[in-house]
């Protein structure tokens, strides 16, 4: 006897899958935050990367912060920081919007200083 799935059952199954995926991303982001607080930068980066590839704006912000600071074994890289901040800012992360504005402002100021003679 074939199994017949109603539209409502299918919709409920899909909604459950979305909720579970969102919970997994939140867990990775929260685990990354906890690792960062403990000073475990390598673990924070791994957890945030896992969540960021699924579009978690808090994880994207965390990765931007790590690249901006150059924490742990990670070399400071403003370009990569800006790329992660842009992704988080696109998800309405206000902290990322602020950091991105600061990086852009500093870059513009530095470029103007290089062009103008003293």
C-alpha positions as CSV (number, residue, x, y, z in Angstrom):
1,X,0.0,0.0,0.0
2,X,1.6,3.3,-1.1
3,X,2.1,6.0,1.5
4,X,0.1,9.1,0.7
5,X,1.4,12.4,2.0
6,X,-1.1,15.2,2.3
7,X,-0.1,18.8,1.6
8,X,-0.4,19.6,5.3
9,X,1.8,16.8,6.3
10,X,4.4,17.8,3.7
11,X,4.2,21.5,4.8
12,X,4.7,20.4,8.5
13,X,7.7,18.3,7.5
14,X,9.3,21.1,5.6
15,X,8.7,23.6,8.4
16,X,10.3,21.2,10.8
17,X,13.3,20.9,8.5
18,X,13.7,24.7,8.3
19,X,13.4,25.1,12.1
20,X,16.0,22.3,12.7
21,X,18.4,24.0,10.2
22,X,18.0,27.3,11.9
23,X,18.6,25.8,15.3
24,X,21.8,24.2,14.0
25,X,23.0,27.5,12.8
26,X,22.2,29.2,16.1
27,X,24.0,26.4,17.9
28,X,27.1,26.9,15.8
29,X,27.0,30.6,16.3
30,X,26.5,30.3,20.1
31,X,29.2,27.7,20.3
32,X,31.5,30.0,18.4
33,X,30.7,32.9,20.8
34,X,31.4,30.7,23.8
35,X,34.7,29.5,22.3
36,X,35.7,33.2,21.5
37,X,34.9,34.1,25.1
38,X,37.2,31.3,26.4
39,X,39.9,32.6,24.0
40,X,39.7,29.5,21.8
41,X,40.0,31.4,18.5
42,X,40.5,28.3,16.3
43,X,37.3,26.7,17.6
44,X,35.4,30.0,17.3
45,X,36.5,30.4,13.7
46,X,35.5,26.8,12.9
47,X,32.0,27.2,14.5
48,X,31.4,30.6,13.0
49,X,32.5,29.4,9.5
50,X,30.1,26.5,9.7
51,X,27.2,28.8,10.6
52,X,28.3,31.6,8.2
53,X,28.1,29.4,5.2
54,X,24.5,28.9,6.1
55,X,23.9,32.7,6.2
56,X,24.1,33.3,10.0
57,X,24.7,37.1,10.3
58,X,26.1,36.8,13.8
59,X,28.7,34.2,12.6
60,X,29.5,36.4,9.6
61,X,30.1,39.3,12.0
62,X,32.3,37.2,14.2
63,X,34.4,36.1,11.2
64,X,34.7,39.8,10.1
65,X,35.9,40.7,13.6
66,X,38.5,37.9,13.7
67,X,39.9,39.0,10.3
68,X,39.8,42.7,11.3
69,X,41.7,42.0,14.6
70,X,44.0,39.3,13.4
71,X,43.2,37.2,16.5
72,X,44.9,34.0,17.2
73,X,46.8,32.4,14.3
74,X,44.8,34.5,11.8
75,X,46.6,37.3,10.0
76,X,44.9,40.7,10.0
77,X,43.1,41.2,6.7
78,X,40.8,44.2,6.3
79,X,39.6,43.0,2.9
80,X,38.4,39.7,4.2
81,X,36.9,41.5,7.3
82,X,35.0,43.8,5.0
83,X,33.7,40.9,2.9
84,X,32.3,39.1,6.0
85,X,30.9,42.4,7.4
86,X,29.2,43.0,4.0
87,X,27.5,39.6,4.2
88,X,26.4,40.3,7.8
89,X,25.3,43.8,7.0
90,X,23.1,42.5,4.2
91,X,21.3,40.5,6.9
92,X,20.7,43.7,8.8
93,X,23.5,43.2,11.4
94,X,23.9,46.7,12.8
95,X,27.3,45.9,14.3
96,X,28.6,44.8,10.9
97,X,27.2,47.9,9.2
98,X,29.1,50.0,11.7
99,X,32.4,48.2,11.4
100,X,32.1,48.2,7.6
101,X,31.5,52.0,7.7
102,X,34.6,52.4,9.9
103,X,36.8,50.3,7.6
104,X,35.5,52.1,4.5
105,X,36.1,55.5,6.2
106,X,39.6,54.6,7.2
107,X,40.4,53.2,3.8
108,X,39.1,56.4,2.1
109,X,41.1,58.6,4.5
110,X,44.3,56.6,3.9
111,X,43.8,56.8,0.2
112,X,43.4,60.6,0.3
113,X,46.6,60.9,2.4
114,X,48.5,58.9,-0.1
115,X,47.3,61.1,-3.0
116,X,47.8,64.5,-1.4
117,X,51.4,66.0,-1.2
118,X,52.6,67.2,2.1
